[in-house]
Amino acid sequence: QVQLVESGGGLVQSGGSLRLSCTASGSIFSAYFMTWYRQTPGKQRELVATIQIGGDANYADSVKGRFTISRDNAKNTGYLQMNSLKPEDTAVYYCNVKHGLFTQYEYWGQGTQVTVSS
């Protein structure tokens, strides 16, 4: 069982930056892929960025060049650095981890609200 605690959300003006954190406990964080998703009311959850166990990252086209996903396995923590924020980035952001071998082991954070004002 893995528990995920997210932090770092808040209100920021357009063009500003935020860094989200996702800290895991209860298992070996380095064995898991990590993905950030976001969701707005009435819409499906959208994949934002994924980081593999080895550190390779992939991004949604809408955030490429503005967001950076990273991980610090020694701290059991993953991050999403968000720069040049836009009002359309406003959403609840969720972190997700999935075991690299046993993909049935998948866990979600509680979500953190990011609001970008114009």
N, C-alpha and C positions, 0 to 999 in steps of 0.2 A: 504494500500500500504506500502510495506517495501522496503527500500533502503539498499543495502549492499555494503560496501566499504572494499576491501581487501588490505592488505599490508604485507610486510615481505619477498617477493620473492627476488631472486637475484642469483648471481653466487657463488658457493661454491665448494671446492675441495672434492673429494671422501673421505668419512669418516667424513665429517663435519656435521654441524647442522644448521638448520634454524627454525624459528618460524613464521608461518603465522597467521595473525589476520583477523577476519571478524567482522566488526562493523555494527550493524543494527540500523536503525532509522525508525520512522514512525509507529511502532506498539509495542506490548508487546513481547519482544524477548523470554521471558520464556515460551510462549505458543507454540513455534515452535521447531520441530526437526531440527537439523543441520547436514548437510552432506558435506564432502569435496570430490570433484571429481577431476580427472586430465585427460588431453587429450594431445596426441601428434599428429602431422600431419598425416593424413591418417588413424587414428585409432578412434574407438568409445570412447566416454567419459567413464572413468572407475571410479567406486566407490572406494574411499580410506578408509574413516572412517565415521561412523555415531554416533551421541550422542543423546540419547533420552531426553525428557523433564526432566526426573528424574535423568539423569546423566549416565545411562548405555551406554556403548560404544561397538561398533563392528568394526572390521577391516578387510580389504582385507588380504588374506594370505601373499601377497607380502610385506606387511608393518608391520605385527605383530611383536611386540618386538622392533621395531625401531621408530614407530610413536605413538604419544599420542594425542588424541582429548580431548578437555576440553571446558568448557563454564563458563563465569562469567555473570550471569543474571543481576547483579547490574550494570555492565558496558555495557550491551547489546552487548557483544563481545564473539565470539568463537575463539578457537585457534587450530592450528595443530602444535605440536612440532615434528620436524623431525630430528632424530639422525641417525648416521651411514649411511649417504646418499650415494647412489650409482648412477653411470651414468644413469642407467635405470629409476631412479626416475625423470629424466629431463622431464618436461611437463609444460603446463599451468594448474595451480590449481584454481579451482572454488569452492566457498562456495555456498551452497544451503540451504534454510530454507523452511520448509513446516509446515503449521499449524497442531497442534496435533489433532484437531477435524474436521476442515473444510479443508481437504487436497487439495481442489482446489486452495487454496491460497498458492502458491509456488513461490519463488523468487530466482534469481541468482545474484551473484556478477559478476564483470567485468572480473575477472581472473587475476592471477599474475604469472609471469614466474619464474620457478625454473630451474636453469641449474647447473648440477653437472659435473664437469670436472674430468677426470681420471688422 
